[in-house]
Amino acid sequence: PKVYFVQLGNRAKLQGLAVVDLLRQAHVPVMQSFDAKGLAPQLESARAGGASHLLIMGQREALDGTIIVRSAATSAQIILGLDALPRFLKTLKM
């Protein structure tokens, strides 16, 4: 997998389980670490795993039903609705 899911906060962690399930049902492999406390360990895991894109969900995104998709190489990012996420990820060159 070249996509890593990063969650920040309790609400995002709970919502994140549904996001990871949504991606698995769409056959989009994703790495994640729900036991990580904080941002730094998650980013280190993403780097170690060779992730090309980060899926970032904080409290705001969990409330809005959105997610930030950030390129690990360029830091360019886009905010998407969760319903559009699987289709968007399938179009990325990873």
C-alpha positions in Angstrom: 0.0 0.0 0.0 1.1 3.5 -0.8 -1.6 5.3 1.2 -1.3 6.0 4.9 -4.3 7.1 7.1 -3.4 9.6 9.8 -5.9 10.4 12.5 -5.7 13.2 15.0 -8.1 13.1 18.0 -10.7 10.6 19.4 -13.5 11.5 17.0 -11.2 11.2 14.0 -10.0 7.8 15.3 -13.5 6.5 15.6 -14.5 7.9 12.2 -11.3 6.5 10.8 -12.3 3.0 11.3 -15.2 3.6 8.9 -12.9 5.3 6.4 -10.4 2.4 6.4 -13.3 -0.1 6.0 -14.7 2.0 3.1 -11.3 1.9 1.3 -10.9 -1.8 1.9 -14.4 -2.5 0.4 -13.3 -0.4 -2.6 -10.1 -2.5 -2.9 -7.9 0.4 -2.1 -5.1 -0.8 0.2 -4.3 1.5 3.1 -1.8 1.5 6.0 -2.7 2.8 9.4 -1.8 2.7 13.1 -4.7 3.4 15.3 -2.6 2.7 18.4 -0.2 5.6 17.7 -0.5 8.5 20.1 0.1 11.7 18.2 1.2 12.8 14.8 5.0 12.2 14.8 4.8 8.4 15.2 2.2 8.1 12.5 4.3 10.2 10.1 7.3 8.1 10.8 5.3 4.9 10.1 4.2 6.4 6.8 7.7 7.3 5.8 9.0 3.9 6.8 6.2 2.2 4.8 7.0 4.2 1.7 3.6 6.0 1.5 3.2 8.3 -1.4 0.1 9.9 0.0 -1.3 10.7 3.4 -5.0 10.7 4.3 -5.3 13.1 7.2 -8.4 13.2 9.4 -8.6 15.6 12.3 -11.6 16.6 14.5 -12.8 19.1 11.9 -12.7 16.6 9.0 -14.5 14.0 11.1 -17.3 16.4 11.8 -17.5 17.6 8.2 -17.3 14.1 6.6 -14.1 15.2 4.7 -10.5 14.1 4.5 -7.2 15.8 3.5 -5.2 13.9 0.8 -1.6 15.1 0.9 1.2 14.1 -1.4 4.3 13.0 0.6 6.6 14.1 -2.2 5.3 17.7 -2.8 3.0 18.4 0.2 0.3 19.4 -2.2 -3.1 18.7 -0.7 -6.8 18.5 -1.5 -9.8 18.2 0.7 -12.4 15.6 -0.4 -15.7 14.3 0.8 -15.5 10.8 2.0 -17.8 9.5 -0.7 -15.4 10.7 -3.4 -12.2 9.3 -1.7 -12.0 5.8 -3.2 -12.6 7.0 -6.7 -10.0 9.8 -6.3 -7.4 7.4 -4.9 -7.8 5.0 -7.8 -6.8 7.8 -10.2 -3.6 8.7 -8.4 -0.2 7.6 -9.8 1.4 5.9 -6.9 
